[in-house]
């Protein structure tokens, strides 16, 4: 893989590494990973709660995807989906 021209070459000797800065990056990444796990757990809990109240989780996931799209993207997606359904005899 070619290196970007903007990226400096990695150091070749341990004494060339700014250890404190590297540790800082690693600690920040570890904290973010912990937060990501907590958020994933919270999302799972909300889906479980919704399922317990009779909601279809797969439909909810699809709605979340649709809500991220703007109206034009959603319309385009619906048109393509309808064409594909007709092509395979689902409509």
N, C-alpha and C positions, 0 to 999 in steps of 0.2 A: 504494500500500500504506500503510495507516495505521500510524503509529509507536506503539509501546507507551508507555503513560504512564510506565512506570518508566525508559525509556531517555532519557538526556539528548539534547537536540538537538545535532547535529554542529556543530563550530565553523565560523564563516564566514570567519575570517581566519587566515593561517599563524601569527601570533604567539599565537593562542589554543590552538594545538596543543602538547601536551607531547611534543616530539620524541623525547626520550630514552626515554620510556615506550613510544611508538609503535615505535621501533626495537627495543626489548626484545621486544615482542609479535611483531614480524615475524621476529626472529632465532629465537625459540622455535618459531614456526610452520615456519620453514625447516628447523630441526633435526628437528622431528616429521615433516615431509614426507620428509626423507632416511631417517629410521628406517622410515617406512611403505614406501618403495621397497625397503629392505633386507629387511624382513619379507616383502613380496610375493615378492621373489626367492627367499627361503628356502622359502616355501610351494611355489613352483613347483618348486624343486629336490627337495623331498620327494615331490611328486606324480610327478616324472620318475623318481625312484629306485624308487618303488612300481610304476610302470608297467613299468620295466625288470625288475622281479622278478615280473611277470605279473599284477599286480592291475589291475582295471578302475577307472580314475580317476573315471569318472562315477558308478559305484556308490559309491565312497569319498566323493565329494562329497555324495551323497544320504544316506549314513550320518552324515556330519558334521551335516547339517541335522536328521536325526532325533534325534541325541544331544542337541541343544540343546532339544528339546521335553520337557516333563514327560510322564509316562505318560498322563495324561488327554488332553492335547493330541494325543499320538501316536495314541491310540485313536480320537479324534474324526476325525482326519485320515484314518485307515485306513477308517473307516466311510463317510465322504464319498467317498473315492476308489473304494471298492467300488460304491457307488450310481452314481457317474458311469460306471464301467466297464460296469456292467450296462445303463445307459441308452443307451450307444453300441454295445452288442453285443460288448464285449470279453470278457465272461464268460458 
